[in-house]
Amino acid sequence: MNQPATQVLGQPIDYIVILGYFVAIVLFGLYFSRYTRNTKDFFFGGQRFAWWLIAFSGIATTVGSYSFVKYSDVGFKYGLSSTQSYLNDWFWMPILLLVWLPIIYYQRVISVPEYFERRFGRPSRVAATCIVMTYLVAYIGVNLFTLGQVLESLLGWPVMAGAAGTAVLVTIYVVAGGQTSVIMTDLAQGIILLVVGLGVLFAGVYHFGGFGDFWALLPESHKYAFSDLTSPPKFSALGIYMQDGVINTGAFVLMNQGMIMRFLSLKSVKEAQKMAVAWILILAPIAAIATGGGGWIGRALVANGELETSSKEAFIRTAHFLCAPGIFGFVLAALTAALMSTADTLINAVSAIFVNDVWKPFFRPDAKDKDLLFVARITTIFAAAVGLAFVVVYIRNYDSIYQAHAMVTASIPAPMVVAVLMGILWKRFTPTACFVTLVGGSVAMGLSFIPGLDDLLIGPLSFGMGPDSYKFMRALYGLIVCGGLGIVTSLVTKPKTAAQLAGLVNGTQLDAMRQYKGGEVNRRPGKKARLRIAVDPDLQDEDPMTPSAVVPQSALDTMAAGPGDLLYACDPRWWFGGLRSVHVKAGDPGEEGICRVSPDALADAHFTDGQEVTVEKIM
Amino acid sequence: MDMARVWPIVLQYGVGAVLCAVGVWCGLRSGFLDLKSADGKRLLAVIIGGFVAMLALVCLFTFWLPFVPRGTAP
């Protein structure tokens, strides 16, 4: 493994393109650092963004640098079934949108471990912090490892050098701009990686003379949506579904702090519903085609006798075959975009967890927000460094990206996914049971890696597929063991009272909404109102989390709102995606046509005095 | 028909239907999903529509497109 390719594929103009891309994306990220004034901005971008912005940036985060290489690899070997991993996310949406997201959004939960403290107590928070941190830095390592491998095969650079170089670039803009820079750069990178991935596919189809000719060159076994249920062991539909569809997607929506922070960056929970539709029903299938398409085209080129390549190099070789010099540079840029857009999210997430779950509760409980922002920026640098340390582990232990990725996604998150799921859905799930699930489940997962024991523990659950399937079927083992531990322990220990669980479990989402608003929730349907902003230095913000605003009675009527309701004022130009906006609490009605806000609210929203805004009721 | 290619659909969409049903049931029981409101009805329609659309897509690539003979593919 890790032998440099005998032939360097790129030409000087390609490297100029990719260098220009690096510079542009870092400058783009640095530009948005002006929108970061506090930790809420650094971690959640001010909780103000529109659905389409988060959907595009979310898909860029989902598509890691391993994705093009990994899915083209399996696309080359197994065909269209490479899309399985991207098409099994929808099933989790009802639980995410109707249970988990309302709870964490309205409880103002900053991190997943923080939820564990509120729901179960301090010991579970500590255990959850350790698991989530390990998951995130291991995931950062997988992404850096992948890009290092790609740059090695293209340029002959050592894996570590390529990984370190990109880690430095990502860290620069994350330190400066936090979540806002992450979201805005991911928007750009999401567009680039989808365009390039689809471009390679369409160029290939055009090369063959049309879809029919391309389709005819693929073997029949490559034309199915799924691989066989239990074969091949390294890519069976059952194994992929357990590892990716159940545990990995469950981890993405329930415990991946990076994705949770992205959801919490939306202006409202309702906006998350639009975002989920755009993300999972539209962009994810496009991403599945974009990442696997290189492998399908590569297979057809090989069948046509035009290309020689291994499956591992299918994407790079195919893109190189189809693209003119310079254009190939954009392919390299897409690969780095996929890396940077995932790594930046994870690095920002590690920083959020360290500040919220380690630094603040254990070292500086009374720290000011300004100090926490400083610590967050320092932690960002350390997160990237620890991710790089994992690259060393992967270099020594794994000869395939798919194996390294499956190891991380199938083994670490199972106890957390089970604990969150049972925690939100089952009021009887006790604090002791949660701790046992997290710690006992992690130990059980660790035991399954010991040679000999894996046959004993996972073998019976492998449906006859043998050791090659263990990396995937370990997810089913984790699900059963962790679920069993949680249920049995719950039945013999004491649960929390209903009052203690208000706003934290299913059935109490409306309680969470009331706590968020600080009063009864107004869900009457209303419309947006257009008003002109006016600064009022005398306006007092009673709640520093939500500044006050004075709007006219006619606007309140249009919005079906009243004094005390939560409103959202936004720059009417849609392409800002909510970048210039602010949540406010409606005060008593004021003069016609004017929305009066305090100077702090004006600065927070990045409005100019006198500009027109749209105002809508949130609740 | 190779049933080894059909069972994954049964597995994935069977378990998926249970997951979706659990989420919707939780939303209804808590009152967070309010089917008396237009928003609630729309959300339920989207959840069901999304499920059906994904199912239709995989069925297309299991029962029809793999068997399209050369020269007649769309």
Interface residues (C-beta under 8 A of the other chain):
Chain A: L80 L87 N88 W90 F91 W92 M93 P94 I95 L96 L97 L98 V99 P102 F211 G212 W215 A216 E220 K223 Y224 A225 F226 S227 D228 L229 T230 S231 A237 L238 Y241 G245 V246 K270 Q273 V277 I280 L281 P285 L425 N506 G507 T508 Q509 L510 R523 P525
Chain B: D2 A4 R5 W7 P8 I9 L11 Q12 V15 G16 A17 L19 C20 V22 G23 V24 C26 G27 R29 S30 G31 F32 L33 D34 S37 A38 D39 L43 V46 I47 G50 F51 A53 M54 L57 V58 L60 F61 T62 L65 P66 F67 V68 R70 G71 T72 A73 P74
